[in-house]
Amino acid sequence: MELVLALGIGVFTASGVWLILRPRTFQLVLGLCLMSYAVNLFIYAMGRLRVDAPPLVGSEAVADAAIYTDPLPQALVLTAIVISFAMTALLLVVLIAARGLTGTDHVDGEDEE
């Protein structure tokens, strides 16, 4: 499971960087989204990879920390998802306004031939 997660993070990061370096603004937005997915997966992986483990300690007398997952990375990822959605929406609105003013969606402003 760790190898698949590491490969997924690597593929998301590499694809995101490649798309960020492209001249079109839509590809830039997709690259930023892929990079945020890679960062979210990385943060989530820092909280111990456990399947079917509860994130909160119950009302038992003795709590064994080894059977629980860390809820902090889950909360950080949830917050990052909300913030990245809002920032993506804002970026798209700014890019649509810039396209309306310039008439093109290239980052450098030159038309492609």
N, C-alpha and C positions, 0 to 999 in steps of 0.2 A: 504494500500500500504506500509505503514511503517513497519507493522508486517512481511509482505512477504520479504521485503528487509532485515530486521534484521535477519530473519530466513535464508535467502540465504547467508548473510555474515557469520553467525555462522556455517552453513554447510560447506561452502568453507574453513573456517579457521580450523574447526575440521578435515575435510578430508585432508587438506594440512599438518597439523601437524602429523596426523597418517601416511601419505605417506612419509614424511620426515624421520620419525623414522624407516622406513623399510630398510633392508640391500641392496637392489638392487638399482643400479644407475638410472635406468629408472623410478622407483617409486620416487626417490628423485627429479628428474626433474619434474615429474607430480605434486608432492607436492609443489614444489616451484612455479609452474605456478598457482596452486589453491590459494596459499597464496597471490600471486600478484593480482589475480582476486578479492580476498576478500578485500585487501587494496584499490584497485581501486574503488570498490563499496562503501567502507566506505568514501573515499575522495569525491566521487561524491554525496553521501548522505548529506555531510556537506554543500553543496551549495544550500540547500532548495529544497525539492521535489515538483516540479510543473510540470504539464502536459500541453503541448502546449503553453508554455510561451517563449517569445523570450529572448535570452541572452544579447542582445544589446539594448541600449536606442536609440530610433529613433529621428527624428528632431522635435518632439513636443515641445511646449513651456514649459509645466510642465511635468516632468517625475516622475511618481509614482513608487517608488522602490518596492512596494509590488507586482506589476504585472510582474516583470522581474526576471529571474533567475541569479544567480551569475556565471559569466563566468570563474572565476579563478579556481574553482575545475574542470571544464570541460577541461581547458587548462592543468592543472596538470595531470589529468588522461590520456589525449592524449599523453603527454610527457612520462608518466610512461609506457604506452603501448609500445611505440617505444623502450624505454630503456630496458624493460623486454624482448622484442622479441630479441634484440641484445645480451643481457646477456644469454638468453636461448640458442641461436645459439652458442655462445662462449663456454658455459658449455658443450653442446653436442659434440663439436669438441674436447674439452679437454678430455671428457669421452671416446670418440672413440679412441683417441690416447693412453689413459691409458689402455684401453682394449687390444689394439694391443700390448702394451709392457708387460702386465701381463697375458693376456690370459683369464681373468675372468672379470665379471662385478660386483662382490661383493665389497662392500665398505671396508670390513676388509681383503679381499684378500683370504679368505678361501673358499674352494668349499663346496657347500651344498650337503648333502647326503640324 
